[in-house]
Amino acid sequence: MSQTDDGTDVELDDELADGARSGDGLGTDSSAPESLMPPPTAPKAASLDELAGVDEIKNELRAQVRLWAAPEPLRRLGGAPRIGFIFAGPTGTGKTTAAHALAAETGRDLYTFAGPDFAGVAGRELLTTVLATMTRQPAVVFVDEADDLLHKRDFRRERSESLVKHLLVGLDRTTRDIRSFFVLATNLDPDEIDPALCHPGRLGRPIVFRGLAAAERHALLVAQGRGYRLADDVDLAPMAAQLGGLPTATLVHLLDEGAFVAARDGHEYIDAADLQEAVARLRSGLARGRPWDPDELRRTAAHEAGHAIVRLVLAGRWDAVSWVQVDARAEGSLGVMFGGEQDLSSMTEAEVRHLLAVGIAGRVAEIVVTGHADVAAASDLRSTNELAMRAAQTWGFSRRGLVLSNEYADAIVEADVDNAVRDLLDRAEADAEAILGTHRAALDVLTERLILHRAGSGKDIADWLADSALFDPGTSAAAPEQTR
């Protein structure tokens, strides 16, 4: 057992402990073979301005860079510049762009690695080399997919536990001499990251990257659109509203995809239809070449109509659905695009339950209209099961109440969670069945319209269902009764 600089206990395996005692272990530069270091990488971003949205992150990183370059005000107050950052967040939210922009703005060499590079004995030697290099020259060292280097230590994750130990000891033996930024990117949630790595003097609290809000998506598309020939019928604001849930990296490529579609079809400008096709390609892949089987078309139209009807009724407003499309793609039907934000980090229990009902409504509608469901509902079942698991296991939205599960749960607790998930899904299915039963006429109308037109905007849907009395216009629809 050893203690790091702040008193954190770290168990060292024999080889690491011997190296630390002898001065030849992690964090020393006497024996680190520089030949293990790859050549610097050219940054793919010129500045932090290339980060879309997330102004709070740009401002934070610029302040850190400024105090690194001129640390006197910080040192006068008793502080010290950070030696690195943990960038946490879903794929495609800008973590890699931020690391590359740090290197470009500071004029430092950029060295890039992937988390698996540090596995095994060779990986340990590489980590020793990296940390030693960081004491010798100013650089930005970026490790992508660094989950195993950062994951909270757990006796069931031996590989990750060993890597975290090595990183902790290495950081503490080199922190005072480090002249570089050490940036590690991960898809882990902040509470899954080992807290010892987040202490002051090490990597600090994670900087969390998030998806963009509608206004930020709109600003991104407007900024990107300045270099493209857009037709007069293109309105980027409603398009931005459709694109919730798409990674920022995908949004950046939307106009490129639209330009390709327009050029392929011989257009002089990128029009609204080109961009709608670009959205479809990015979400669900290429359009399928073979013609629809009539029964499959009816099932698919009913499926998408079911999602839309339940969403509209629960939201109580027409703009809750911005687009619905029956369009067979390589990765499934394009489906329904919701208006408004879908931010799980700020949802209430009722909103999560509504989301579950909407998610399962497609399968329910298939059964209501055609008498049976098909395998195309698999992705819906997967996503609703994942959401229900989070609701029961993490958020306390079930009969289990506030007794949450954890990584050491025994079989009895796991069975309890399974029962809670079943309760949530059964309730969601009952809610969807009740809504679609009450509004069966609207479901049939929208199904037939989608068979005929294959797609419709939010305005089209409002026109098609104007006489359906889904809800009292201007008021919020009453949600189905929720039971705990």
HELIX and SHEET records of a PDB file:
HELIX    1   1 ASP A   14  SER A   22  1                                   9    
HELIX    2   2 GLU A   34  LEU A   36  5                                   3    
HELIX    3   3 LEU A   48  GLU A   50  5                                   3    
HELIX    4   4 ASP A   55  ALA A   69  1                                  15    
HELIX    5   5 GLU A   72  ARG A   76  1                                   5    
HELIX    6   6 LYS A   95  THR A  106  1                                  12    
HELIX    7   7 GLY A  115  PHE A  118  5                                   4    
HELIX    8   8 GLY A  120  ARG A  136  1                                  17    
HELIX    9   9 ASP A  147  LEU A  150  1                                   4    
HELIX   10  10 GLU A  158  THR A  174  1                                  17    
HELIX   11  11 THR A  175  ASP A  177  5                                   3    
HELIX   12  12 PRO A  190  GLU A  192  5                                   3    
HELIX   13  13 PRO A  195  CYS A  198  5                                   4    
HELIX   14  14 ALA A  214  GLY A  225  1                                  12    
HELIX   15  15 LEU A  236  GLN A  242  1                                   7    
HELIX   16  16 THR A  248  VAL A  252  1                                   5    
HELIX   17  17 LEU A  254  ARG A  264  1                                  11    
HELIX   18  18 ALA A  272  SER A  284  1                                  13    
HELIX   19  19 PRO A  294  ALA A  315  1                                  22    
HELIX   20  20 TRP A  318  ALA A  320  5                                   3    
HELIX   21  21 LEU A  344  SER A  346  5                                   3    
HELIX   22  22 GLU A  349  THR A  370  1                                  22    
HELIX   23  23 VAL A  375  ALA A  377  5                                   3    
HELIX   24  24 ALA A  378  GLN A  393  1                                  16    
HELIX   25  25 ALA A  411  THR A  438  1                                  28    
HELIX   26  26 ARG A  440  HIS A  453  1                                  14    
HELIX   27  27 GLY A  458  TRP A  464  1                                   7    
SHEET    1   A 2 SER A   2  GLN A   3  0                                        
SHEET    2   A 2 ASP A   9  VAL A  10 -1                                        
SHEET    1   B 5 ASP A 109  ALA A 114  0                                        
SHEET    2   B 5 ALA A 139  ASP A 144  1                                        
SHEET    3   B 5 PHE A 181  THR A 186  1                                        
SHEET    4   B 5 GLY A  84  ALA A  88  1                                        
SHEET    5   B 5 ILE A 207  VAL A 208  1                                        
SHEET    1   C 3 GLY A 335  PHE A 338  0                                        
SHEET    2   C 3 VAL A 321  GLN A 325 -1                                        
SHEET    3   C 3 ALA A 455  SER A 457 -1                                        
END                                                                             
